[in-house]
Amino acid sequence: MKQFLIALIVISAGWLSAAAQVQRLAVQGVVIDTVSDVGLAQASIVLMQARDSMLYRFARTDQGGNFQIDGLAPGEYLLMATYPEYADYVEQFTLDSTAGTIDFGNLGLVLRTKLLEEVLVNRSQAITIRGDTTEYDAASFVIQPNAKVEDLLKQLPGIQVDQDGKITAQGQTVNKVLVDGEEFFGDDPVLVTRNLRGDMVDKVQLYDKQSDQAEFTGVDDGERTRTLNIQLKDDQKRGYFGKVDVGAGTNNMYQGQVMFNRFNDKQRFSTFGTLGNTGRTGLNWQDAQRYAPSGSMTFMDDGGIMFTSTGGQDDIESWSGRYDGQGIPSALNGGVYYSNKWNDGRQSINGNYKIGELRVNGSGTTITQNELPGGAIHTIADQTFDRRIFRQRAAAIFETQFDSTSTLKVTVDGTLKNGETAAFNQSIGTDALGGMLNESVRRTNNDTEGQDAYLTALWTKKLRKQGRTLSWEVNETISQSKSNGRLYAANSFYADGVIDSTSLVDQMKVNDSRNSVFNSNITYSEPFTKTLSMVVNYRLSANNGTSLRQSFNEAGTGNYTALDSLYSNDFKLNQLTNQLGAILNFRKGKSILNVGTRVSRVQFDQTDRYADNHFGRSFTNHNPQLTWQYRFSQQKSLRFSYNGNNTQPTISQIQPVRINDDPLNIVLGNPDLKPSFTNRINLSYNSFRVIGNQYIYFSGSFSNTGNPIVSNVNTDAVGRSVLQYANLNGKSPMNYGFYSGFSKNIKKFNVDVGGGLEANGNTYYNLTNGELNKTQNSTYSGNLTIRQYIQKKYGFNISFGPSYTYSRASLQQQRNNDGWGLNGRFGFSIFLPWKLEITSEGRYTYTAPTALFDENFEQFIVDASVGKKFLKDETLRFSIGVNDLFNQNSGFSRYANNNMFTQNSYTTITRFLLFSLTWDFSKMGGVSVQN
């Protein structure tokens, strides 16, 4: 019996030791004085169970204020840090079996005497910074009743939302908006920001979302998407809400929107419909990616090729498929969304279906100045267009957890689309003295249709050793696009003021492109020590496609059946890519370092079955990367990253498809092109001080390219240009950008004051008529922002600042495009008795004359409305509004590309009066919302 008991004790001890090794969880941090940043010795650290606040563990800090508590079990906890004469610090957190050591960084304590000046509740700090995640506490920012998420975002320091709903955060565009970490109607941010109520939000998190595999392994693989995650309050996840908005106005303007949402904990259902021609409803700023029928074949940074068909024909007026402010739009959209989790969250589904149509028609004028070694060519082109696109899209995501170590995620996505475009363009080219060089008239008509399908599956497995994982992702993309159209182009060329020669193209165009891409990616992670781990991956990609392009001349009156073999081709593409990558991850104290590389071997094979012409190419791409993050404290962090990549010449640069849509611009191939290599550096810093709600951020980027591929253009005396790409040795094009901002609350006046400085620019090179041209473009700007909101009284925000643009080409330094500008935005709301409200938004733009363009541009666009709210909860609102009060919304833009300087003006929506009725309804948490 005695021997049995001894054996039992030994076995139990071994089991407990093994369990302890599996559950080696810990927390650590540093307790400091917020003002002096000095560590507080012998501060009390208390861990309590979140469910009942029972004491779990206790510790004290050392002489430097450091603490660490080991041997913790998974669960929900409260961490409390206390010190005499200081306010307590309390934070809730979660430990799971893979958490390892959670580093709280610097826990700042504030003297109680300071709290006499300002109340501080640590659990509801306005901004919390964790690594590269910035978290905003929604309750710390005041918005009016029934305001939407978009109104809340406009209050958050470092975030801007423009009139189209485009979100910019810390100088970068936000491409994805999630709700509780999940997609809501797929990838349509505006459906979230303009329909969910702001008072439903608990937290807003801003971060760069990693790939699914990187999130699983915990090691950055370099793939990131700027993301906002909207976390809802727990009591706002049960019930229903929605809105109905109808409006009609002068000039035959109209808009309407209806949306209904029902949440039941893990189950969510939503449906919406929109229509209108005001530019405010329907399509949003991201629809270029979802509606565009056009595409190209391009080498990607990792050696892969994006091979998509063109929905248009050989047409420089080909449409991106979105409304960008040019012309008059008419939009109709609708959709349904459903998501659910069951079996204790181990299975989930997220799906949506959307349907939409957009029509845009309008006109515009483009002025182009082409700087040449011996002078310049001045071109004025007038254009009219009429466009339509229709699309249906369905997508679904299914996730299942087989056990505590293994999961599967399956995503399917399919799109059907069709459209028509018609455009008329006429242009006149003159020399520097106004003498005629060329004249062109071009008409295009095009009908397109396309289908896209996407399927991916990701399997993940946690192996026995903590941190050791295996994942496998496979995906298949299939696309097809067809188009039928007509091209008519008549060109006249002048000599000494009279027509010297002419050319005419009158053809029917038929295009049919099909493509299939398969990818398989296996990733394995291995922890060497507590601080060092490695991730290796192998990717296999196969790309197969065909592209048939046919041009038919007129064989009889209206009978286009004569094949033009010179401008017809039938390409077949086969490509195989093998990629191997490895990334080392080092975590120590407040630092996280990732360093690694990817090497790709690509075999490319293309055959023109019409011309019996074969083109093969094999190459190797090398992509090193490095990321370093340092977390000074819970409210302050720094991030640095480096990426290098080869850029292979595109097929259109090596072996272009011969096109004849524009005889003034001919493209030739260069099979001797070599790849270029680009270095990119990014640096970002975030800091928030609780006292005064002071927030500071900056981010910067720089890139340069060795052995760049540049355009080599030869333009003759009448303005005909022949372009061929070439490598340029000894010159390195570069890009740079700097974005910074600050925000601080002035307690005496209860006003938020902020501002920022921005600078971005580039230097490019090209060859023009055998001479090297250096183009430099830079823009410098600053702004000051003042914001205040007094509930039930008034609210306003104003932002303004100057800008300066430096833009010139070395071939003609005396005709630069340098100039000053001024930009401003404002918005205000005044709340009057009897539930009346006056609101207005405006934006001011001024662009000074330049040496190239001698006219200044100035516009002040103001929208204003008067509304009255009804019902006890103020959810019914009637308003009368004026769009573009001063009727100044004229489309205008200027830009430079190499030695080409361009100014555009175009038709767009102008002043109209709109009468609208809006009803917001909700019943969340079992009761109707009262404001």
N, C-alpha and C positions, 0 to 999 in steps of 0.2 A: 504494500500500500504506500509506504514511504517513497519507494522508487517511482511509483506511478504519479504521486503528487509532485515530486521533483520534475519529472518529465513534463507534466501538465503545466507547471510554472514556466519551464524553459520554453515550451511551445507557445504559451500565451505571451511571454515576453517577446519572443520573435515575431509573433503576429502583430503585437502592438508596435514594435519597432518598424516593421514593414509598413503598417498603416500610417505611422508618423512620417515615413519617407514619402508616401503617396500624398499625404495631406500637409506637406511642408508649406503652409500658407503664413504670410506675415504682413504687417503694416509698419511703415516707418515714416519719419518726417522730422521737421525742425520747428520748434516753437520760438517765435521771435517777437520782439516789440515792433509794432507796425511803423512807428515813427522813426526809430533809430536803427532798425534791422538787426539789433543785437539779440543773440540767443538768450533765452530765459532758462537758467539752471533750476533743477528740482521742480519744474512744472509738473502737475498731475495729469496723467493720460489715462482716461477711463474708457473701456470698451463695454457697451451695453447691448443686449439683444434687442433688436428693434421691435419685436412683437410685444414685449412686455416691459422693456426698460430695466430688466434685471442685470445686475453687474456680472460681466463675463471675465474680463481681465483688467489688471491695473498695473501701471508703470510710472516711473518718473524720468524726466530728461536729465542728460548729463550736463557737464559744465558748459558745453556749447549749445545746449538746447535740443540736442538730438535724442530721438527715441526710436526703439524698435521692439515690437512684440511678435514673437515667433509661435509656431505650433498651433495655429488657429484652424478651426473647422469651418467648412463652407457655411454661409448663411447671411442674413441681413443684420447689420449692426449700426449702432450709433457710436461715433467717436467724439469724446468731449475732452478739451484741453482747458485747464484752469490754472490760474496764478493769482496770488493775492493782489488786490486793488485793480485787477484787470477783468474785463468782461469775458464770460465763458465763450469758448468756440465749440460749436456743435455741428457735425455733419453726418448724414446717413450715407452708407455705402453697402455694396454687395461683394461678398467673397464667393467665387465659385471654384471648382476643383482645378481650374487651369489658371487661376489668377496669379499664382506665385507670390511675389511681394508687391503690394500696392504702396507707392511712394506719394505721400500727400504733399511733398515739397515743404515750402515755408508756410506755417500756420501763423498768421499774424494776429496777435492779441492787442486790444485797444484799452487804454486806461479808462476807468469808469468816469473820470473827470471829463474825458473827451466826449463821452456819451451825453453829458449835459448839453453839449452843443449840437449833437446830432445822434439820433437813435440808429443803432446798428444791429441788424439781425443777420447773423452769418448765413443762415439757411436760405435767405432771400436776397443775397447780394445781387446788385443789378447786372453785373457781368462776372463770370468765372472763366478763367483760362486754364485748360488742362492740355498740356502739350500743344498740338496744333488745332485744338478745338476751342472755339469761343462760344460760351453759353450765356444767353441773355435770359434774365428772369422777367417774364411778361408783366407780372404784377408791379414791377418797378417803373413801368412806362405807362403814362396815362393816355387813353384813347376815349373817344366819345361813344355813347351807347350805340350798339348795332354796327359799329365799325368793323371792317373786314381785316383779315390778316395783312393785306397790303398796307393798310393804314398803320398797323402796328410796326411793320418793317420800316416804314418811313421814319419812325421815332428812334430806331436803334442806331447808335453811333457806328460809323464805318460802313453802313448799308445805304444804298440809294436805289430808288425805284423810279423809272421814267414813265412817261405817259402811256407807253405801250405795254407796261408791265414787266419790262426787262429789269432784272435785279443785278446790281453790281455790288460786290462785297470786298472791301479793302483793295479796290482797284481791279478785281477780277470778276468776270461774268459768272453768275451762278447758273449752272446748266441743269440742275436737278433739285426738286423740292419734294421731300418725303413727309408723310404724316405718320407719327409714331414709328419711324424707321422703315416704313413701307411705301411703295409707290401708290399714288392716288390718281387714277385715270392715266396710268402709264407715265409718260414723261412730259406732261403738260403743266408747268408751274402755275400758269395764270388761273387754271381751274381751282387750284388750292388757294392762292393769295386773294382772289377776288370773290370767293364764295364762302369759305369758312370764316366764321365770326372771330374777331380778335379776342373777345372775352372768353373763348373756349380754350385759349392757349395757356399752357403752363410754362414751357420753356421753348426757346428758339436756339438751335445749335447750328453753328457754322463750322464746317470742316471740309477737308479734301477727302472724299470718299474713295477708298481703295477698292481694288478688284475683290470679288468674292473669295478668291484663293488667298489674297494677301490678308484679308480680314480673318480668315480661318487660321492661317499659319502665324499671324502676328508679325510678319516680316514684310516690309515695304518692297513691292516689286516695281515701283516707278509709275504704275498706272493710277491716275488720280482724276476725280471729277469734283469740281467745286459744288458743294451741296449744302442746302438748308434742310434741317429736320425740324418739323413742327410737332412738339410734344403736347398732347391735349391733357387737360385736367381729368382726373379720374371720374369726377361726377359729370363730365361732359361726354362720356362714352356710352351713354344709354339714353335713347330718345330719338327725336327727329328735329330737323331744322331745314330751312330752305328760303328761297326768295322768288318773287315774281316781279319783273321789271318790264314795263311797256312804255313806249314813247313815240311821239309823232311830231314832226316839225315842218318848217318852211322848206322850200326848195326840194320837196318830195323826199325829205329825210325821214328815216324811221329806225327804230331799234327795239328789240325785245329779248327777254331772257327769262327762263324758268329753270329752277334747280331744286331738287328734293333729295335729302339725305336722311337715312335712318341708321342709327348706330345702336347695337345691342352687345355691349362688351366687345367680344372678338369678332362679331359679325357686323358687316357694314354693307349698305346698299346705297347707291347714288345714281341719279339720272339728271340729264340737263339738255336744254335746247336753246340755241341762240340764233338770231337773225338780225341783220341791220346793214346800213350803208353809211354809218357815221364814222367808221374806223375804230369804234370803241368796243364793239362786241364781235365775236366770231374768232377770226384767226389772230394769233399772237405772234410775238417776236421769234418763236422757235420753229414756226411752221415751214421754214426753208428746208429743214432736214426731213420733215414728214410729208410734205406735199410736192417737193421738187421732182419733176420727171426726168431731169437731166443728170448727166454724170460724166465720168472719164475713166481712163485707165492710168493709174499712178503708182509708182513704187513707194511703199511705205518705209518708215524709219527702220523697221525690223527686217527689211528685205522682202516683205510680202508685197503683193500688188492689189490695189483696190481696182477692180475691173467692173464698172457699171456702165450701162448703156446710156446713150443720149436720147432723151425723149424728144428733143428737137432735132432739126436737121442742121446743115451747115449754115448757121444763122447767128450772127453776132447779137441779135436781139433776143436770143433764147432766154426764157423766163425762169427765174429761180423757184417759182411756185408760191410766192408769199407776197403779202402786201407790205411794202416798206415805206409807205407815205407818198408814193408816186402814183398819180391817177386817182380815180374814184372807185372805191370797192363796193361790192355787194356780197355778203357772206351769209351762209346758212350752215349750221352745225348742230349735231346732237350726239348723245352717247349714253351708255349705261355702264356702271361699275359695281363689282361685287367682290368682297373678300370675307374670309372666314377662317377661324382656327378651331380645331377640335382635338379630342383625345389628349387633354391637358396641354394643348399647344404643340403636340408632336407632329400634327399634320396641319397644313394650311393651303389655301388657294387664293389667288388674287387675279382677277380677270376684268377686261373691259372691252367694249366695242364702241367705235366712233365712226361717224359718217359726216362728211362735210363737202361743201362746194364754195368756191371763191371765183368771182368775176371781177376783173379790173380793166378799165379803159381810161385812156388819157393821152397826153401829148407832152412833148418836151423839146428843148433845144440844148445842144452840146457845142461848146466852143473849145477847140483844141489848138494848142500852140506847140508845134514840133520843132525843137531847137536843133539846128544842124550846124556843122562846122562853118559853112559859108553863109548862113542866114537862118531863116525860119519859114515854116509852112503853116499858114493860118487856115483852119477848117471850121466851118459852121455847118452843123447838121441838125435838121428838124425831123422829128419822129412822131408818129401816131401809132397807137397799139390798142388791141382788144384781146383779152386773154381770159381763159376759163380753165379751172382744174377741179376735178371731182375725185374724192377718195373715200374708201372704206378700209378700216383697219380693226383687227381683232387681235388681242394678246392675252396670254394667261401665264401665271407662274404657280407651280405646284411644288411644295416642299414637304418632305417627310423625314422623320427621325426614326431610324430603325431601332436604335438603342442609344445608350448614353455616349457612344463613341462614333456612331456612323450616321450620316445624313445624305439625302439626295435632293437636288433642286433641278427642276425641269422648267424651261421657258420656251414657249411657242409664240410666234408673231407672224401675222400675214397681212398683206396689203393688196388691194385692187385699186387702180387709178386710171383715169383717162382725162383728156383735155384737148383744147384747141387754142392756137395762137394765130394772130394776124397782125402784121406790122408793115408800115410804110415809112421809108427813110429816104430823104434827099439831102445831099451835101454839096458844098462848094469849097474848093481849096484854092487859096491865093498865096502869092509870095509876100515878102516883107513890105513891098510897095503897093500891094493891092492888085497886082496883075493876076489874071486867071491862069490856074494850073490844071485843074480837073473839075469835073462835075459828075455826080453820081445819083442815080435813082434806083431804089431797091424795094421790091415787094416780096413778102414771104407769107405763106399760109402753111399751117402744120396741124395735123391731127395725131395725137399720141395715145397710147395705152400701155399699161405695164402691170406686172404682178411681182410681188416679192414674198418670200417665205423664209422664216428663220427658226431654227430649232437648236437648243443647247441643253446639255445635261451636265451637272457638276456633282460628283460623288466625293465625300470627304470622310476620312477615317482617322481617329485619334488612336495611336498605338499605345502599347503598355507603358513605355517610358514617357513621363510628362514632358510635353513639348515636341515629341516625335509624332509627325503626322504624315499622311499620304492623301493626295487628292488627284482626281482625274476629271478633266473637262473635255467634252467633245461638242462640236457644233457644226452645223451645216447651213449655208446660206444659198438660196436659189433665187435668181431674178431673171426677168424677161421684159423687154421693152420693144415696142413696135411704133413706127411713125410713118406717116404718108404726108407729103407736102409738096409745095411748088415754090420755086425760086425764080424771080425775074430781076435781073440786074443789068442796067444800061449805064455805061461809063463813057465819058468823053474826055480827051486829053488835049491841052492847048499848047500852042507854040506861037509866040509873038502876038498873043491876043486872039488867035483864031484856032478853030478845031483842027488838030493835026491827025488824030486817030480816034477810033471808037472801038468798044467791045460790047457784046451782048450775050447774056446767059439767060436762057429760058428753058427750064428743066423741071421734070417731076422727080422727087426724091423719095426713095423707099428704104427704110432702115429696119433691121431686125437683129436684135442682140440678145444673147442668152448667156448666163454665167452660173457656175456652181463652185462654191468654195467650201472645203472641208478642213477643219482644224482639230487636232488632238493635242492636249497639253497635260503632261503628268508632272506633279510637283511633290517633292519630298523635303521635309524639314527635320533637322537633327540638332538637338541641344548638346553642346559639348560640356559646358559648365553652366552655372547659374547666370552668368553674364554673357556667354558667347554661344551663338547658334548659327546654323547655316541652312539655306534653302537652295535646292537645285531643281531645275526643271528642264524638260525636253519637250519641244513642240514640233509637230509634223503638220505641214500645210500642203494641200493640193488644190490648185486653181485650174479650172477648165472652162473655156468659154468660146463662143463664136460671135462674130460681128459681120453682118451682111449689109453693105451700103451700096445702093444702086442709083444711078443717075440716068434719066431717060430724056432724050431730045424729042422734039415734036416731029413726028413722021407725016403728019397731015394736020389739017385744021383741027385743033383740040385733041389730037390723038398722039399721046406721048408714049411711044413704044420703042424708039430707037435707042438701044443701050449705048451709053458713052463709057467705054471701057477705061478711058484715062481717069475718070473720076468715079469709078466703081471698084469695089474690092470685096473679098470674102475671106475674112481672117479667122483662123483657128488658133486658140491659145492653150498651151499646157505649161504649167509651172509647178515645180516641187521645191519646198523649202524645209530645211532641217535647221532647227535652232536649239542651242544648248546654253543654259544660263546658270549662274551661281551667285548668291548674295549672302554675305556674312552680316550678322546682326549682333551688335555689342551694346549691352545695357549696363550702365554703371552709375549709381547715384542719380543725378539729375540729367544724365546724358543718354541719348540713344543714337547709335551710329550704324548706318547701313552702307555697305560698299560691295560692289559686284560688277558683273558684266554679262552681256549676252552676245553670242557669236552665231551668225546665220549664214548658211550656205544655200544659195538660190540657183536653181537651174531653170532657165526660161527658154521656151521654144514657141515661135510664132510662124505660121504659114499663111501666105496670101494665095488662096486656092484659085483665084482668078488669074493672077499673074504667074503662078507656079514659082513663087518667090519665098525662100525660107530664111528666117532670121533666128539665130540661137545665141544665147548669152549666159554665162555662168559668172557669179561674183560672190564675194564674201563681205558681210557687214559686221562691224564691231561696234557695240553700244555699251560703253562703261557708264556707271552711275554711282553717285555717292550722296547720302542724305545724313545730316547731323541735326539733332534737336536737343536744345538745352532748356530745361524748365527751372528758371530762377526761383519761382514760387508758384502758388496756386493762381496768381493773378499776373504772371509775367513769363513770357517764353520767347525763344529765338529759334529760327529754323534756317538751315542752309542746305542747298542741294546743287548738284552738278550732274549734267547728262551730256553725253557725247554720242553722236550718231552719224553714220554714213547716209548720204542722200544719193541714190542712184539716178541717173538721167531717165526721164520718162520715155515711153515709146514714141510719143509725139515729138520729142526732141531728137531721138535717134533715127526713127523711121516713120515720119508723119504720114497720115492718110491724106492723100491729095484732095483738096477741096477747092471750089471755085465760086464760093458765095461772095467773095470780096476781092476782085482783081486788083484793088489798090494795096492789098496786104497778102503776100505770098509767103508760105513757110516751107523751108527746105530742111532735110534731115542731116545729121552729122553722126555717122556710126563710130567715130573715134572719140566720142565723149567719155570722160572718166568721172567716177563718183567724187563728190565733195564731202567734206567732213565739218560738222558744226558742233561747237562747244556752247553749252547753255549753263548759266549760273543764276540761281535765284536765292534771295535772302529776304526774310520777313521777321518782324518783331511786333509783339503785342504786349501791352501793359495796361492794367486797370488799377486805380486806387479807389478804395471804397469811400474814403473821406472826400467829398466833393464830386463823387461820380466822375472821376477824371479818367478818360480813356485815350490812349495814344497807340497808333500803329504806323508801321511803314513797311513797304515791300519794294524790292528792286530786282531787276533782271537785266542780264547782258548776254549777248551771243555774238559769236563771230564765225565765219565760214572760210575754211581753207580750200584752195583749188576750186573756187566757185564756178558754177555754170551760169553764164551770162548771155544775154541776147546780143547778136551781131547783126545790125540792121544796115542795109544799104538802100538809100532813098534817092531816086533819080530826080531829074529837074522838074518833072510834072507831078511828083508826089507819090509815085508807085514805090512801095517798100518791099524788099525781099529780106526775110528774117531767117537766120540760122544760128543755133546755139553753139557756144564754144566755152572751153575752160580758160580761166584767166589766172595766170600764175603771178605771184608777187603782190596780189591785192586781196584784202579780206573784207567783204561786206560785213556790216555789223548792225545789230539792233539793241536798243536799250530802253528801259522804262523804269520810272520811279514814282511811287504813289505813297502819300502820307496823309495822315489825318489826326485830329484831336477833337475831343469833346469834353466840356467841363460844365458842371452846374454852378451858377452863381447864386448862392443861397439867398443873399440879401434881396435879390430881385426875382428869385425863382425862375431864372432864365437859363436855358442851355445854350452855351456859346461854343462854337467849333469852327473848324476850317481845315484846309489841306493844301498841299503843294503837289503838283504833278509835272513830270517831264517825260517825254518819250520821243524817240526818233530813230532814224536809220541812215545808213550810208550804203548806197549801191553803186555798181559799176555796169556799164555796157559799152559796146563798140558801135559807133555811128559813123558810117561812111569811112571806115578804117581808122577813126580816131577814138581814143579812150575818153569816155564821158563819166564824170563822177557826180552823182546826184545825192544831195544832202537834204534831209527833211527832219525838222525838229519842232516840237510844240512844247511850250512852257506855260503853265497856268497855275493860278492860285484862287482860292475861294474862302469867303468868310460866311459862316452860317449862324443864324440866331433863331432860336425856337422856344416857344412857350405855349403851354396849354393850361387853362383854368377851366375846370369842368363846369359845364352849364353856363359859362360866361363867354369865353372866346378862346381861340387858339390860332397861332400863326407860325409860319416858318419862312425864312428868307435866306437865299444863298446867292452870292454874286462874287465876281472876280474877273480880273483881266487875263488875257492870253496873248502869247506872241508866237508867230510861226516863222521859222527860218526854212526857206525852200528854194533851192537853186540848182542849176545844172552847170558844170564847169565849161561846157561848150559856149555858153552865152551868159557870162556872169552879170552883164549889165542889165539883163532882162530877168531878174529874179522874181520870186513870188513871196517875198518877205512882207509881213504885215501884222498889225495889232488887231486885237479883237476884245470884245467884252461879252460875257455871258451872265445871265442871272435868272433865278427862278423864285417864285413866291407862291404861297398858299395861305389862305386865312378862312376862318369860320367865326361868325358872330351869332351867339344864341340870344334871341330876343324873347320878351314875354309872349304868351299865347303859343308857345312851341314853334315860333318862327325862327328861321335860320338863313343867314346870308353867307354864301361861300363863293370863293373865287380862286382860280389857279392861273398862273401866267409864266411865260418864259420870254426872255429878251435876248436877242442875238445881234451883235454888230461885228461886221468884218470890214476892215479898212481897205482902201484901194491899194494895189500893189503895182510894181513896175510892169507886170504882164497884164493885169486886169485893172483898168483905170476907174472902175465904178465901185463905190462902197455898197455893202449890203446891210440892211437894218430891218429888223422886224420885231414887233412886240405882240405876241399872241396871248390873248386874255380870254379865259372862259369864266363865266359868272352865272350864278343861279340864286333864286330866292325860293325857299321851300317852307312847307308847314308840315309838322308831324301830327298824327292823329293817334287815337287809342291811348290807353293808360300806359302801356309799355313803349309808346312812341315807335311802333314798328311799321306804321303806315305813313308814307311820305309822298306828298305831291309837290312838284317843283316846276318852275319855269326857268329855263336856262338859255344862255346865249353862247354858242361856240364861235370863237374867234371874233370877239367883240369889235375890234378895230379893223377887221377884214384885211389882215396882213399876212395870212398863211400862204406865202408863195414859196414853192419848193426851190431850194438852192443848195449847191455844194461845190467845193473846190478841192482838188487833190492833184498830186504829182506822181508820175511813174516813169523812172529813168529820166529821159530828156523830154517827156511829154507832160504838159501842164493842161489840166482840163477843168472847165467850169460848166456845171449843169444847172438848168432851170427847167421846171416841169409843173404840170397842173396837179393840184391836190385839193383836199376838202377845204372850203372857206366858210364864211359866216353863215350861220343859220340859227333859227330859234327852235327850241325843243321843249315840248310839254311831256312830262313823264310822271308815272305813278309807280312807286316801289313799295312792296310789302315783304318784310322780313318776318318769318314765323318760326317758332321753335318751342319745343317741349323737351328739355334735357334734364336728366336726373330725376325724372318722374314729375317735375313741376314746370309750369310755363315760366319763361325768363321774364322778370320784371326789372325795369331800369329806373 
